Amino acid sequence: MSDLVMLSLDLPASHRYLNVLGACIAEMLQRIGDHPPSENQIYELQLAAQEVSTNIVKHAYVGREGRIHVHLSYDSAIQQFGIIFTDTGDEFNSYDEPPHELVASEQGGMGLFLIKALVDEMHYQRVNETNIWRIAKKLN
Amino acid sequence: MIDIRISERVIRYYVVELGGRLDAFNAPELRQQFQMLLADGANQVILDLQRVEFMDSAALAALISLLKQARQGAGEVQMIPPRSEAARRILSLTKFDQVFPIIATVDEAVKTR
């Protein structure tokens, strides 16, 4: 039987408040009992989440206000932390396969590259006028 | 009569100390500060990131932009990396530690020129 911990946030789609998401991720991970993650793992999840939500702010709600719903979950049976981001903004059209290697001089594509490098799973889909991003990382 | 010419060369270094969280929210202000620095004539910059706790791609892009502009003016931007191991790892992942000359102290920057 898995011990699934879930937490949800509803944030304004604004760069100003994305730090709240990072703080929630860190606090939640620090309360995982048996196998607390390392500082590096916490940072990597915070950064991946920051990059996904920055993409949403930048692309989904250009010139208008919007919300980002974030669902955090930790499954202790498989020691996996998952984050699902949903928004009702414009479809994300720049979802090309991120580069496998990044030359530091490339400014574009760095966000997607980082997400892919920092987590084990990354998926995007558009369902009924809703964008859904899902990232997951094993913490074992 | 000896043939001798004596001239003074002064290299001015600008040390930019950054700390805390650098992200998409404050990256525009960071870029603006860098533009002001370059407009002041700075082209030898030392970025001291020891107190930086978190950087995202928007912040990294601002750093790269500073480097490119400084080098276009025949200058250089050297970097003292963050104390945070996690933040340093991101610089390695993005190969920023290969693009920026990495130094341990401000004194080291002066000695290597």
gemmi code that builds the backbone of each chain (N, CA, C; Angstrom):
import gemmi

chains = {
    "A": [
        ("MET", (0.858, -1.208, 0.000), (0.000, 0.000, 0.000), (0.887, 1.248, 0.000)),
        ("SER", (0.604, 2.199, -0.885), (1.458, 3.383, -0.960), (0.932, 4.447, -0.009)),
        ("ASP", (1.859, 5.233, 0.462), (1.506, 6.384, 1.280), (1.612, 7.608, 0.393)),
        ("LEU", (0.502, 8.096, -0.099), (0.506, 9.199, -1.060), (0.144, 10.489, -0.335)),
        ("VAL", (1.074, 11.441, -0.419), (0.830, 12.754, 0.185), (0.569, 13.745, -0.939)),
        ("MET", (-0.497, 14.523, -0.813), (-0.827, 15.468, -1.880), (-1.084, 16.857, -1.309)),
        ("LEU", (-0.734, 17.844, -2.122), (-0.898, 19.236, -1.711), (-1.169, 20.048, -2.965)),
        ("SER", (-2.112, 20.962, -2.911), (-2.431, 21.759, -4.101), (-2.280, 23.250, -3.843)),
        ("LEU", (-1.888, 23.942, -4.888), (-1.742, 25.394, -4.821), (-2.455, 26.015, -6.009)),
        ("ASP", (-2.986, 27.202, -5.811), (-3.576, 27.960, -6.904), (-2.896, 29.325, -6.908)),
        ("LEU", (-2.071, 29.552, -7.926), (-1.225, 30.746, -7.930), (-1.604, 31.699, -9.053)),
        ("PRO", (-1.404, 32.982, -8.856), (-1.550, 33.884, -9.996), (-0.415, 33.608, -10.983)),
        ("ALA", (-0.720, 33.711, -12.258), (0.303, 33.480, -13.293), (1.163, 34.733, -13.400)),
        ("SER", (2.049, 34.878, -12.436), (2.908, 36.066, -12.354), (4.268, 35.633, -11.835)),
        ("HIS", (5.330, 36.192, -12.434), (6.680, 35.867, -11.965), (6.850, 36.205, -10.489)),
        ("ARG", (6.094, 37.172, -10.021), (6.265, 37.699, -8.662), (6.085, 36.628, -7.598)),
        ("TYR", (5.148, 35.700, -7.824), (4.781, 34.761, -6.746), (5.250, 33.326, -6.973)),
        ("LEU", (6.094, 33.131, -7.975), (6.547, 31.760, -8.226), (7.478, 31.256, -7.128)),
        ("ASN", (8.061, 32.171, -6.364), (8.922, 31.744, -5.254), (8.117, 30.985, -4.193)),
        ("VAL", (6.825, 31.252, -4.139), (5.966, 30.562, -3.166), (5.951, 29.061, -3.464)),
        ("LEU", (5.901, 28.730, -4.751), (5.892, 27.321, -5.150), (7.172, 26.621, -4.696)),
        ("GLY", (8.308, 27.263, -4.926), (9.579, 26.684, -4.509), (9.638, 26.459, -3.007)),
        ("ALA", (9.122, 27.411, -2.256), (9.120, 27.282, -0.798), (8.231, 26.114, -0.356)),
        ("CYS", (7.088, 25.956, -1.014), (6.179, 24.845, -0.657), (6.819, 23.500, -0.954)),
        ("ILE", (7.488, 23.418, -2.078), (8.165, 22.165, -2.444), (9.201, 21.804, -1.391)),
        ("ALA", (10.008, 22.773, -0.997), (11.060, 22.520, -0.001), (10.459, 22.097, 1.333)),
        ("GLU", (9.432, 22.800, 1.769), (8.817, 22.484, 3.070), (8.179, 21.102, 3.048)),
        ("MET", (7.521, 20.779, 1.948), (6.869, 19.472, 1.848), (7.914, 18.360, 1.860)),
        ("LEU", (8.994, 18.542, 1.099), (10.028, 17.510, 1.024), (10.734, 17.321, 2.363)),
        ("GLN", (10.848, 18.381, 3.131), (11.526, 18.263, 4.420), (10.704, 17.495, 5.443)),
        ("ARG", (9.421, 17.286, 5.144), (8.557, 16.546, 6.072), (8.374, 15.092, 5.657)),
        ("ILE", (9.038, 14.689, 4.567), (8.970, 13.280, 4.168), (9.773, 12.490, 5.172)),
        ("GLY", (9.146, 11.527, 5.809), (9.720, 10.891, 6.988), (10.983, 10.084, 6.794)),
        ("ASP", (10.830, 8.923, 6.126), (11.898, 7.934, 6.174), (13.121, 8.277, 5.334)),
        ("HIS", (12.909, 8.847, 4.182), (14.038, 9.090, 3.278), (14.053, 10.549, 2.830)),
        ("PRO", (14.409, 11.454, 3.735), (14.425, 12.866, 3.332), (15.398, 13.097, 2.183)),
        ("PRO", (14.993, 13.884, 1.201), (15.871, 14.100, 0.044), (17.046, 15.001, 0.397)),
        ("SER", (18.037, 14.983, -0.471), (19.219, 15.823, -0.267), (18.899, 17.265, -0.674)),
        ("GLU", (19.768, 18.157, -0.270), (19.606, 19.570, -0.639), (19.625, 19.716, -2.163)),
        ("ASN", (20.470, 18.923, -2.813), (20.551, 18.980, -4.288), (19.225, 18.581, -4.922)),
        ("GLN", (18.619, 17.531, -4.412), (17.352, 17.053, -4.978), (16.249, 18.088, -4.791)),
        ("ILE", (16.219, 18.704, -3.617), (15.218, 19.734, -3.362), (15.408, 20.899, -4.334)),
        ("TYR", (16.654, 21.316, -4.473), (16.963, 22.435, -5.374), (16.547, 22.102, -6.804)),
        ("GLU", (16.849, 20.874, -7.241), (16.538, 20.480, -8.620), (15.039, 20.497, -8.874)),
        ("LEU", (14.273, 20.029, -7.902), (12.815, 20.063, -8.065), (12.297, 21.504, -8.040)),
        ("GLN", (12.844, 22.311, -7.172), (12.438, 23.721, -7.132), (12.732, 24.400, -8.465)),
        ("LEU", (13.894, 24.131, -9.016), (14.284, 24.781, -10.268), (13.436, 24.277, -11.428)),
        ("ALA", (13.199, 22.977, -11.475), (12.356, 22.431, -12.552), (10.958, 23.039, -12.487)),
        ("ALA", (10.410, 23.136, -11.282), (9.078, 23.720, -11.107), (9.083, 25.203, -11.495)),
        ("GLN", (10.140, 25.896, -11.133), (10.284, 27.306, -11.484), (10.289, 27.473, -13.007)),
        ("GLU", (11.002, 26.597, -13.697), (11.112, 26.714, -15.154), (9.774, 26.415, -15.831)),
        ("VAL", (9.060, 25.401, -15.353), (7.751, 25.089, -15.946), (6.799, 26.263, -15.732)),
        ("SER", (6.744, 26.759, -14.512), (5.782, 27.826, -14.227), (6.177, 29.137, -14.916)),
        ("THR", (7.469, 29.375, -15.081), (7.904, 30.559, -15.833), (7.449, 30.454, -17.290)),
        ("ASN", (7.547, 29.254, -17.852), (7.066, 29.036, -19.226), (5.586, 29.332, -19.335)),
        ("ILE", (4.826, 28.923, -18.338), (3.383, 29.169, -18.349), (3.110, 30.672, -18.308)),
        ("VAL", (3.790, 31.367, -17.418), (3.594, 32.821, -17.301), (3.938, 33.505, -18.627)),
        ("LYS", (5.050, 33.015, -19.239), (5.561, 33.684, -20.444), (4.699, 33.417, -21.671)),
        ("HIS", (4.148, 32.209, -21.771), (3.502, 31.801, -23.017), (1.996, 31.666, -22.939)),
        ("ALA", (1.470, 31.311, -21.780), (0.055, 30.962, -21.724), (-0.856, 32.185, -21.592)),
        ("TYR", (-0.388, 33.198, -20.885), (-1.286, 34.317, -20.590), (-0.685, 35.641, -21.041)),
        ("VAL", (-0.249, 35.669, -22.286), (0.393, 36.887, -22.787), (-0.605, 38.043, -22.772)),
        ("GLY", (-0.269, 39.088, -22.056), (-1.107, 40.283, -22.029), (-2.380, 40.179, -21.214)),
        ("ARG", (-2.510, 39.115, -20.438), (-3.719, 39.021, -19.603), (-3.407, 38.243, -18.329)),
        ("GLU", (-4.322, 38.338, -17.403), (-4.130, 37.646, -16.128), (-4.589, 36.202, -16.236)),
        ("GLY", (-4.062, 35.379, -15.377), (-4.475, 33.980, -15.370), (-4.028, 33.302, -14.093)),
        ("ARG", (-4.314, 32.033, -13.993), (-3.975, 31.267, -12.794), (-3.215, 30.003, -13.207)),
        ("ILE", (-2.413, 29.533, -12.284), (-1.724, 28.252, -12.468), (-2.121, 27.373, -11.282)),
        ("HIS", (-2.690, 26.223, -11.601), (-3.010, 25.288, -10.534), (-1.883, 24.267, -10.452)),
        ("VAL", (-1.360, 24.076, -9.257), (-0.223, 23.171, -9.073), (-0.603, 22.090, -8.077)),
        ("HIS", (-0.378, 20.850, -8.486), (-0.671, 19.711, -7.618), (0.635, 18.993, -7.317)),
        ("LEU", (1.007, 18.978, -6.031), (2.247, 18.312, -5.603), (1.879, 16.970, -4.975)),
        ("SER", (2.682, 15.947, -5.277), (2.404, 14.653, -4.652), (3.699, 13.898, -4.402)),
        ("TYR", (3.685, 13.131, -3.321), (4.824, 12.266, -3.035), (4.304, 10.871, -2.731)),
        ("ASP", (4.806, 9.899, -3.506), (4.416, 8.500, -3.319), (5.578, 7.787, -2.628)),
        ("SER", (5.399, 7.469, -1.362), (6.509, 6.872, -0.605), (6.820, 5.445, -1.052)),
        ("ALA", (5.859, 4.769, -1.671), (6.108, 3.390, -2.111), (7.171, 3.352, -3.208)),
        ("ILE", (7.155, 4.336, -4.087), (8.155, 4.379, -5.170), (9.101, 5.562, -5.016)),
        ("GLN", (8.971, 6.262, -3.884), (9.833, 7.425, -3.579), (9.904, 8.394, -4.760)),
        ("GLN", (8.727, 8.732, -5.238), (8.679, 9.637, -6.385), (7.871, 10.892, -6.051)),
        ("PHE", (8.452, 12.018, -6.410), (7.786, 13.310, -6.218), (7.267, 13.767, -7.570)),
        ("GLY", (5.985, 14.109, -7.623), (5.390, 14.525, -8.887), (4.736, 15.891, -8.771)),
        ("ILE", (4.768, 16.640, -9.855), (4.113, 17.949, -9.885), (3.314, 18.053, -11.178)),
        ("ILE", (2.057, 18.427, -11.057), (1.200, 18.644, -12.227), (0.787, 20.112, -12.234)),
        ("PHE", (1.029, 20.755, -13.365), (0.667, 22.162, -13.547), (-0.473, 22.220, -14.560)),
        ("THR", (-1.551, 22.906, -14.219), (-2.610, 23.102, -15.210), (-2.922, 24.596, -15.329)),
        ("ASP", (-3.183, 24.982, -16.553), (-3.599, 26.361, -16.797), (-4.562, 26.385, -17.963)),
        ("THR", (-5.319, 27.458, -18.065), (-6.321, 27.560, -19.145), (-5.915, 28.638, -20.142)),
        ("GLY", (-4.610, 28.852, -20.266), (-4.113, 29.845, -21.208), (-3.916, 29.271, -22.597)),
        ("ASP", (-3.134, 29.995, -23.396), (-2.874, 29.583, -24.778), (-2.043, 28.304, -24.800)),
        ("GLU", (-2.219, 27.567, -25.882), (-1.458, 26.336, -26.044), (0.027, 26.645, -26.134)),
        ("PHE", (0.842, 25.786, -25.522), (2.292, 25.969, -25.555), (2.819, 25.394, -26.853)),
        ("ASN", (3.209, 26.276, -27.785), (3.615, 25.820, -29.114), (5.100, 25.623, -29.281)),
        ("SER", (5.870, 25.985, -28.249), (7.324, 25.890, -28.378), (7.865, 24.610, -27.794)),
        ("TYR", (7.020, 23.596, -27.710), (7.455, 22.375, -27.052), (8.142, 21.448, -28.042)),
        ("ASP", (9.292, 21.921, -28.520), (10.126, 21.031, -29.325), (10.996, 20.235, -28.383)),
        ("GLU", (11.551, 19.164, -28.844), (12.449, 18.371, -28.020), (13.623, 19.242, -27.584)),
        ("PRO", (13.831, 19.387, -26.286), (14.923, 20.254, -25.833), (16.272, 19.671, -26.227)),
        ("PRO", (17.273, 20.513, -26.376), (18.592, 20.014, -26.760), (19.147, 19.074, -25.692)),
        ("HIS", (19.906, 18.073, -26.143), (20.495, 17.125, -25.194), (21.663, 17.752, -24.460)),
        ("GLU", (22.279, 18.678, -25.153), (23.391, 19.383, -24.537), (23.182, 20.856, -24.773)),
        ("LEU", (23.555, 21.649, -23.825), (23.318, 23.070, -23.979), (24.635, 23.800, -24.030)),
        ("VAL", (24.819, 24.568, -25.070), (25.967, 25.452, -25.104), (25.581, 26.688, -24.331)),
        ("ALA", (26.410, 27.105, -23.414), (26.015, 28.163, -22.490), (25.649, 29.452, -23.199)),
        ("SER", (26.068, 29.613, -24.448), (25.742, 30.847, -25.144), (24.311, 30.865, -25.640)),
        ("GLU", (23.605, 29.718, -25.618), (22.237, 29.679, -26.099), (21.283, 30.132, -25.017)),
        ("GLN", (20.584, 31.245, -25.246), (19.656, 31.701, -24.236), (18.319, 31.004, -24.383)),
        ("GLY", (17.908, 30.824, -25.639), (16.642, 30.159, -25.861), (16.780, 28.668, -25.622)),
        ("GLY", (15.740, 28.060, -25.076), (15.770, 26.618, -24.867), (16.398, 26.196, -23.562)),
        ("MET", (16.978, 27.161, -22.820), (17.651, 26.774, -21.579), (16.670, 26.253, -20.548)),
        ("GLY", (15.479, 26.845, -20.487), (14.485, 26.420, -19.505), (14.066, 24.977, -19.713)),
        ("LEU", (13.714, 24.621, -20.944), (13.295, 23.249, -21.248), (14.442, 22.272, -21.038)),
        ("PHE", (15.636, 22.693, -21.408), (16.809, 21.845, -21.200), (16.967, 21.520, -19.714)),
        ("LEU", (16.830, 22.557, -18.882), (17.007, 22.351, -17.437), (15.938, 21.413, -16.879)),
        ("ILE", (14.696, 21.614, -17.298), (13.618, 20.751, -16.797), (13.947, 19.291, -17.122)),
        ("LYS", (14.286, 19.047, -18.381), (14.579, 17.690, -18.838), (15.764, 17.084, -18.084)),
        ("ALA", (16.757, 17.938, -17.788), (17.968, 17.433, -17.126), (17.755, 17.173, -15.635)),
        ("LEU", (16.796, 17.876, -15.046), (16.655, 17.826, -13.595), (15.628, 16.804, -13.104)),
        ("VAL", (14.723, 16.383, -13.982), (13.694, 15.440, -13.530), (13.745, 14.176, -14.381)),
        ("ASP", (13.027, 13.143, -13.912), (13.040, 11.871, -14.636), (11.953, 11.804, -15.707)),
        ("GLU", (10.864, 12.524, -15.471), (9.773, 12.507, -16.449), (9.278, 13.926, -16.681)),
        ("MET", (8.971, 14.225, -17.938), (8.396, 15.524, -18.288), (7.404, 15.293, -19.420)),
        ("HIS", (6.166, 15.720, -19.208), (5.140, 15.544, -20.248), (4.323, 16.813, -20.371)),
        ("TYR", (3.919, 17.115, -21.577), (2.986, 18.220, -21.801), (1.859, 17.722, -22.688)),
        ("GLN", (0.654, 18.139, -22.366), (-0.466, 17.844, -23.255), (-1.528, 18.932, -23.126)),
        ("ARG", (-2.306, 19.041, -24.167), (-3.386, 20.017, -24.190), (-4.688, 19.227, -24.230)),
        ("VAL", (-5.549, 19.429, -23.236), (-6.805, 18.696, -23.163), (-7.936, 19.682, -22.901)),
        ("ASN", (-8.868, 19.743, -23.807), (-10.051, 20.607, -23.613), (-9.690, 22.020, -23.156)),
        ("GLU", (-8.914, 22.720, -23.960), (-8.539, 24.114, -23.697), (-7.719, 24.261, -22.406)),
        ("THR", (-7.149, 23.185, -21.926), (-6.333, 23.236, -20.709), (-4.954, 22.666, -21.001)),
        ("ASN", (-3.941, 23.404, -20.555), (-2.567, 22.905, -20.665), (-2.234, 22.109, -19.417)),
        ("ILE", (-1.606, 20.965, -19.615), (-1.218, 20.124, -18.475), (0.251, 19.750, -18.613)),
        ("TRP", (1.042, 20.218, -17.661), (2.450, 19.837, -17.579), (2.585, 18.862, -16.410)),
        ("ARG", (3.372, 17.834, -16.617), (3.628, 16.903, -15.529), (5.118, 16.602, -15.456)),
        ("ILE", (5.696, 16.786, -14.281), (7.097, 16.396, -14.075), (7.157, 15.478, -12.860)),
        ("ALA", (8.142, 14.582, -12.887), (8.280, 13.648, -11.767), (9.750, 13.320, -11.566)),
        ("LYS", (10.108, 13.080, -10.316), (11.515, 12.787, -9.999), (11.566, 11.734, -8.904)),
        ("LYS", (12.383, 10.704, -9.132), (12.611, 9.693, -8.107), (13.589, 10.245, -7.081)),
        ("LEU", (13.311, 9.996, -5.832), (14.175, 10.549, -4.784), (15.016, 9.475, -4.096)),
        ("ASN", (15.083, 8.276, -4.679), (15.911, 7.238, -4.048), (17.327, 7.263, -4.582)),
    ],
    "B": [
        ("MET", (72.333, 58.321, -24.452), (71.004, 58.624, -23.936), (70.135, 57.379, -24.094)),
        ("ILE", (69.518, 56.926, -23.031), (68.723, 55.707, -23.077), (67.390, 55.977, -23.767)),
        ("ASP", (66.944, 55.000, -24.575), (65.644, 55.099, -25.224), (64.622, 54.435, -24.305)),
        ("ILE", (63.854, 55.189, -23.601), (62.922, 54.616, -22.613), (61.617, 55.390, -22.634)),
        ("ARG", (60.511, 54.646, -22.571), (59.190, 55.264, -22.454), (58.461, 54.641, -21.277)),
        ("ILE", (57.903, 55.451, -20.444), (57.156, 54.951, -19.282), (55.713, 55.405, -19.399)),
        ("SER", (54.823, 54.432, -19.311), (53.397, 54.797, -19.359), (52.655, 54.074, -18.241)),
        ("GLU", (51.554, 54.632, -17.822), (50.764, 54.025, -16.741), (49.541, 53.340, -17.350)),
        ("ARG", (49.342, 52.097, -16.969), (48.142, 51.385, -17.398), (47.325, 51.057, -16.158)),
        ("VAL", (46.092, 51.449, -16.161), (45.219, 51.159, -15.014), (44.050, 50.316, -15.511)),
        ("ILE", (43.895, 49.147, -14.917), (42.734, 48.317, -15.252), (41.741, 48.421, -14.103)),
        ("ARG", (40.558, 48.896, -14.419), (39.535, 49.055, -13.388), (38.629, 47.836, -13.405)),
        ("TYR", (38.511, 47.191, -12.258), (37.607, 46.055, -12.115), (36.338, 46.488, -11.394)),
        ("TYR", (35.234, 46.008, -11.879), (33.963, 46.255, -11.218), (33.519, 44.939, -10.585)),
        ("VAL", (33.365, 44.938, -9.287), (32.950, 43.724, -8.585), (31.456, 43.809, -8.315)),
        ("VAL", (30.730, 42.870, -8.909), (29.277, 42.830, -8.738), (28.952, 41.674, -7.799)),
        ("GLU", (28.522, 42.005, -6.601), (28.153, 40.958, -5.635), (26.646, 40.749, -5.689)),
        ("LEU", (26.269, 39.524, -5.954), (24.843, 39.184, -5.997), (24.518, 38.194, -4.883)),
        ("GLY", (23.293, 38.235, -4.408), (22.922, 37.314, -3.333), (21.458, 36.951, -3.398)),
        ("GLY", (21.105, 35.905, -2.625), (19.708, 35.507, -2.518), (19.206, 34.812, -3.765)),
        ("ARG", (17.986, 35.148, -4.159), (17.290, 34.498, -5.250), (17.356, 35.370, -6.511)),
        ("LEU", (17.827, 34.779, -7.612), (17.848, 35.456, -8.910), (16.927, 34.657, -9.825)),
        ("ASP", (15.831, 35.261, -10.245), (14.863, 34.497, -11.046), (14.158, 35.394, -12.046)),
        ("ALA", (13.153, 34.842, -12.712), (12.450, 35.570, -13.770), (11.821, 36.861, -13.242)),
        ("PHE", (11.535, 36.924, -11.954), (10.920, 38.136, -11.405), (11.911, 39.291, -11.353)),
        ("ASN", (13.125, 39.036, -10.871), (14.077, 40.144, -10.749), (15.135, 40.166, -11.850)),
        ("ALA", (15.058, 39.214, -12.799), (16.017, 39.207, -13.914), (15.975, 40.495, -14.739)),
        ("PRO", (14.801, 41.088, -15.015), (14.799, 42.359, -15.753), (15.566, 43.458, -15.023)),
        ("GLU", (15.432, 43.506, -13.703), (16.171, 44.519, -12.934), (17.675, 44.220, -12.977)),
        ("LEU", (18.016, 42.935, -12.947), (19.423, 42.532, -13.042), (20.017, 42.987, -14.384)),
        ("ARG", (19.283, 42.760, -15.452), (19.732, 43.188, -16.784), (19.913, 44.706, -16.828)),
        ("GLN", (18.985, 45.413, -16.216), (19.047, 46.871, -16.209), (20.299, 47.339, -15.471)),
        ("GLN", (20.602, 46.706, -14.351), (21.805, 47.056, -13.588), (23.061, 46.793, -14.421)),
        ("PHE", (23.051, 45.666, -15.146), (24.200, 45.341, -15.995), (24.349, 46.370, -17.106)),
        ("GLN", (23.235, 46.808, -17.700), (23.291, 47.802, -18.770), (23.893, 49.111, -18.267)),
        ("MET", (23.494, 49.497, -17.059), (24.023, 50.729, -16.460), (25.529, 50.606, -16.230)),
        ("LEU", (25.941, 49.422, -15.809), (27.360, 49.176, -15.552), (28.161, 49.307, -16.847)),
        ("LEU", (27.657, 48.705, -17.903), (28.349, 48.755, -19.193), (28.326, 50.163, -19.759)),
        ("ALA", (27.227, 50.860, -19.551), (27.126, 52.240, -20.048), (28.118, 53.159, -19.327)),
        ("ASP", (28.466, 52.770, -18.095), (29.459, 53.526, -17.320), (30.871, 53.270, -17.804)),
        ("GLY", (31.013, 52.343, -18.752), (32.331, 52.051, -19.304), (32.990, 50.825, -18.725)),
        ("ALA", (32.262, 50.083, -17.902), (32.855, 48.888, -17.297), (33.058, 47.815, -18.349)),
        ("ASN", (34.247, 47.221, -18.398), (34.400, 46.049, -19.256), (35.213, 44.950, -18.583)),
        ("GLN", (35.701, 45.172, -17.386), (36.327, 44.111, -16.586), (35.456, 43.925, -15.351)),
        ("VAL", (34.668, 42.877, -15.377), (33.687, 42.676, -14.317), (33.983, 41.375, -13.589)),
        ("ILE", (33.834, 41.422, -12.297), (33.920, 40.207, -11.485), (32.539, 39.978, -10.881)),
        ("LEU", (31.943, 38.847, -11.255), (30.633, 38.489, -10.708), (30.864, 37.606, -9.478)),
        ("ASP", (30.522, 38.138, -8.315), (30.683, 37.359, -7.080), (29.323, 36.770, -6.717)),
        ("LEU", (29.176, 35.464, -6.972), (27.889, 34.812, -6.749), (27.878, 33.974, -5.458)),
        ("GLN", (28.849, 34.218, -4.582), (28.977, 33.363, -3.388), (27.702, 33.322, -2.554)),
        ("ARG", (26.988, 34.443, -2.494), (25.782, 34.489, -1.635), (24.504, 34.156, -2.389)),
        ("VAL", (24.648, 33.749, -3.653), (23.446, 33.407, -4.428), (22.932, 32.050, -3.964)),
        ("GLU", (21.628, 32.004, -3.681), (21.026, 30.761, -3.187), (20.257, 30.024, -4.280)),
        ("PHE", (19.769, 30.767, -5.276), (18.941, 30.143, -6.308), (19.038, 30.971, -7.584)),
        ("MET", (19.202, 30.268, -8.736), (19.225, 30.957, -10.033), (18.417, 30.153, -11.018)),
        ("ASP", (17.569, 30.809, -11.794), (16.864, 30.087, -12.857), (17.410, 30.496, -14.218)),
        ("SER", (16.788, 30.005, -15.286), (17.333, 30.253, -16.624), (17.262, 31.728, -16.998)),
        ("ALA", (16.296, 32.465, -16.471), (16.202, 33.899, -16.768), (17.415, 34.636, -16.188)),
        ("ALA", (17.813, 34.260, -14.997), (18.990, 34.865, -14.371), (20.253, 34.469, -15.133)),
        ("LEU", (20.347, 33.201, -15.507), (21.514, 32.734, -16.255), (21.617, 33.472, -17.592)),
        ("ALA", (20.477, 33.710, -18.220), (20.477, 34.429, -19.498), (20.990, 35.858, -19.315)),
        ("ALA", (20.650, 36.475, -18.204), (21.134, 37.832, -17.930), (22.654, 37.833, -17.754)),
        ("LEU", (23.177, 36.796, -17.103), (24.629, 36.709, -16.912), (25.339, 36.531, -18.254)),
        ("ILE", (24.785, 35.675, -19.092), (25.389, 35.429, -20.402), (25.360, 36.695, -21.258)),
        ("SER", (24.268, 37.434, -21.163), (24.150, 38.673, -21.920), (25.239, 39.661, -21.507)),
        ("LEU", (25.497, 39.747, -20.211), (26.569, 40.622, -19.701), (27.918, 40.183, -20.268)),
        ("LEU", (28.154, 38.876, -20.254), (29.426, 38.345, -20.750), (29.627, 38.701, -22.228)),
        ("LYS", (28.583, 38.480, -23.013), (28.672, 38.733, -24.458), (28.977, 40.203, -24.725)),
        ("GLN", (28.264, 41.073, -24.012), (28.449, 42.509, -24.257), (29.833, 42.974, -23.790)),
        ("ALA", (30.283, 42.441, -22.677), (31.623, 42.822, -22.192), (32.685, 42.372, -23.183)),
        ("ARG", (32.532, 41.171, -23.709), (33.538, 40.652, -24.654), (33.498, 41.400, -25.977)),
        ("GLN", (32.313, 41.881, -26.360), (32.217, 42.698, -27.584), (33.022, 43.984, -27.428)),
        ("GLY", (33.182, 44.452, -26.187), (33.979, 45.638, -25.904), (35.397, 45.285, -25.485)),
        ("ALA", (35.859, 44.093, -25.881), (37.204, 43.600, -25.556), (37.414, 43.452, -24.054)),
        ("GLY", (36.345, 43.220, -23.326), (36.445, 43.054, -21.880), (36.227, 41.614, -21.469)),
        ("GLU", (36.010, 41.396, -20.178), (35.832, 40.051, -19.661), (34.972, 40.089, -18.413)),
        ("VAL", (34.275, 38.976, -18.204), (33.505, 38.820, -16.973), (33.975, 37.539, -16.301)),
        ("GLN", (34.545, 37.663, -15.132), (34.990, 36.487, -14.388), (33.976, 36.196, -13.289)),
        ("MET", (33.915, 34.928, -12.900), (32.874, 34.520, -11.968), (33.429, 33.823, -10.738)),
        ("ILE", (32.990, 34.273, -9.577), (33.205, 33.520, -8.333), (31.912, 32.752, -8.108)),
        ("PRO", (31.956, 31.423, -8.143), (30.709, 30.649, -8.114), (30.011, 30.683, -6.752)),
        ("PRO", (28.753, 30.259, -6.738), (28.005, 30.239, -5.479), (28.600, 29.248, -4.484)),
        ("ARG", (28.430, 29.526, -3.207), (28.840, 28.578, -2.163), (27.921, 27.362, -2.176)),
        ("SER", (26.672, 27.568, -2.552), (25.698, 26.481, -2.597), (26.119, 25.441, -3.639)),
        ("GLU", (26.288, 24.212, -3.180), (26.706, 23.143, -4.092), (25.647, 22.911, -5.160)),
        ("ALA", (24.390, 23.015, -4.759), (23.292, 22.779, -5.700), (23.309, 23.826, -6.816)),
        ("ALA", (23.534, 25.083, -6.453), (23.583, 26.145, -7.465), (24.806, 25.980, -8.356)),
        ("ARG", (25.915, 25.539, -7.775), (27.135, 25.326, -8.581), (26.911, 24.207, -9.589)),
        ("ARG", (26.154, 23.226, -9.188), (25.899, 22.089, -10.083), (25.152, 22.533, -11.342)),
        ("ILE", (24.246, 23.514, -11.171), (23.500, 24.012, -12.321), (24.439, 24.749, -13.283)),
        ("LEU", (25.418, 25.451, -12.730), (26.395, 26.124, -13.596), (27.194, 25.101, -14.397)),
        ("SER", (27.443, 23.960, -13.782), (28.162, 22.898, -14.473), (27.275, 22.258, -15.532)),
        ("LEU", (26.017, 22.033, -15.190), (25.059, 21.402, -16.112), (24.887, 22.237, -17.383)),
        ("THR", (24.860, 23.544, -17.222), (24.650, 24.454, -18.359), (25.968, 24.887, -18.999)),
        ("LYS", (27.081, 24.295, -18.487), (28.428, 24.595, -18.985), (28.826, 26.056, -18.802)),
        ("PHE", (28.156, 26.743, -17.898), (28.545, 28.115, -17.591), (29.936, 28.158, -16.972)),
        ("ASP", (30.308, 27.072, -16.294), (31.636, 27.071, -15.669), (32.745, 26.853, -16.701)),
        ("GLN", (32.368, 26.598, -17.937), (33.359, 26.497, -19.006), (33.387, 27.766, -19.852)),
        ("VAL", (32.308, 28.520, -19.812), (32.218, 29.734, -20.618), (32.776, 30.934, -19.850)),
        ("PHE", (32.451, 31.014, -18.571), (32.967, 32.101, -17.734), (34.294, 31.661, -17.111)),
        ("PRO", (35.313, 32.518, -17.103), (36.494, 32.199, -16.306), (36.093, 32.151, -14.827)),
        ("ILE", (36.419, 31.037, -14.191), (36.012, 30.845, -12.797), (37.196, 31.150, -11.885)),
        ("ILE", (36.948, 31.946, -10.885), (37.981, 32.299, -9.918), (37.447, 32.086, -8.506)),
        ("ALA", (38.371, 32.021, -7.548), (37.957, 31.774, -6.169), (37.802, 33.078, -5.376)),
        ("THR", (38.606, 34.082, -5.741), (38.578, 35.347, -5.004), (38.768, 36.508, -5.976)),
        ("VAL", (38.450, 37.687, -5.498), (38.653, 38.890, -6.310), (40.145, 39.084, -6.589)),
        ("ASP", (40.979, 38.811, -5.606), (42.433, 38.965, -5.785), (42.939, 38.102, -6.926)),
        ("GLU", (42.359, 36.918, -7.065), (42.792, 36.014, -8.130), (42.497, 36.634, -9.501)),
        ("ALA", (41.412, 37.366, -9.606), (41.040, 38.010, -10.872), (42.126, 39.000, -11.288)),
        ("VAL", (42.605, 39.750, -10.335), (43.607, 40.773, -10.622), (44.937, 40.127, -10.991)),
        ("LYS", (45.262, 39.059, -10.328), (46.575, 38.418, -10.563), (46.648, 37.782, -11.932)),
        ("THR", (45.504, 37.322, -12.472), (45.547, 36.582, -13.730), (45.574, 37.494, -14.951)),
        ("ARG", (45.436, 38.790, -14.738), (45.400, 39.676, -15.932), (46.798, 40.152, -16.271)),
    ],
}
model = gemmi.Model(1)
for chain_id, residues in chains.items():
    chain = gemmi.Chain(chain_id)
    for i, (resn, *xyz) in enumerate(residues, 1):
        res = gemmi.Residue()
        res.name, res.seqid = resn, gemmi.SeqId(i, " ")
        for name, pos in zip(("N", "CA", "C"), xyz):
            atom = gemmi.Atom()
            atom.name, atom.element = name, gemmi.Element(name[0])
            atom.pos, atom.b_iso = gemmi.Position(*pos), 0.0
            res.add_atom(atom)
        chain.add_residue(res)
    model.add_chain(chain)
structure = gemmi.Structure()
structure.add_model(model)
structure.setup_entities()
